[in-house]
Amino acid sequence: MLEGELVLIEDAGETILRAGDCAAFRKGTGNGHHMINRSARMALWRCISKSARASMKISRRVPTSI
């Protein structure tokens, strides 16, 4: 996480990620995961993968029914 706050949702549950935090997943584990921005602020994070290009993401607040 570079800026802001996102909620990481994975098979084991939810984890709040803030600036300076990171998460890693072993290839082939089948652990489904995604991020949700539940805050009112934008969040900036970086995704690095051996199987895809590195990318930078900007997450705006997206209303959810959760």
C-alpha positions as CSV (number, residue, x, y, z in Angstrom):
1,M,0.0,0.0,0.0
2,L,1.3,3.4,-1.0
3,E,-1.5,5.6,0.2
4,G,-4.9,5.3,1.9
5,E,-6.5,2.2,3.2
6,L,-8.0,-0.9,1.5
7,V,-9.7,-4.0,2.9
8,L,-8.1,-7.2,1.6
9,I,-10.7,-10.0,1.4
10,E,-9.4,-13.5,1.0
11,D,-10.4,-17.0,2.0
12,A,-9.1,-16.6,5.6
13,G,-11.1,-13.4,6.2
14,E,-10.6,-9.6,6.0
15,T,-7.5,-7.6,6.7
16,I,-7.2,-3.8,6.6
17,L,-4.1,-2.7,4.6
18,R,-2.6,0.8,5.2
19,A,0.3,2.7,3.7
20,G,3.5,0.6,4.2
21,D,1.6,-2.7,4.4
22,C,1.9,-5.5,1.8
23,A,0.4,-8.9,1.1
24,A,1.8,-11.9,-0.7
25,F,0.2,-15.1,-2.1
26,R,1.9,-18.2,-3.2
27,K,1.2,-19.3,-6.8
28,G,-1.2,-22.2,-7.1
29,T,-2.8,-22.1,-3.6
30,G,-6.2,-21.2,-5.0
31,N,-6.7,-18.5,-2.4
32,G,-9.3,-16.1,-3.9
33,H,-8.6,-12.5,-2.9
34,H,-9.6,-9.0,-3.8
35,M,-9.4,-5.4,-2.4
36,I,-12.2,-3.1,-1.5
37,N,-12.0,0.6,-0.7
38,R,-14.5,1.2,2.1
39,S,-13.1,4.6,3.0
40,A,-14.0,8.1,1.7
41,R,-10.4,8.6,0.4
42,M,-8.6,7.4,-2.7
43,A,-6.1,4.6,-2.2
44,L,-3.0,3.9,-4.2
45,W,-1.4,0.4,-4.3
46,R,1.1,-1.5,-6.4
47,C,0.7,-5.1,-7.7
48,I,3.8,-7.0,-8.6
49,S,3.6,-10.4,-10.2
50,K,5.9,-12.8,-12.0
51,S,3.1,-13.8,-14.3
52,A,1.9,-10.3,-15.3
53,R,3.3,-6.8,-15.7
54,A,3.7,-4.7,-12.6
55,S,0.9,-2.2,-12.3
56,M,-0.2,0.7,-10.2
57,K,-3.8,0.9,-9.1
58,I,-5.9,3.8,-7.8
59,S,-8.9,2.7,-5.9
60,R,-11.8,5.2,-5.5
61,R,-14.5,4.6,-2.9
62,V,-17.0,2.1,-4.4
63,P,-20.3,1.7,-2.6
64,T,-20.9,-1.8,-1.4
65,S,-23.8,-3.7,0.1
66,I,-21.6,-5.4,2.6
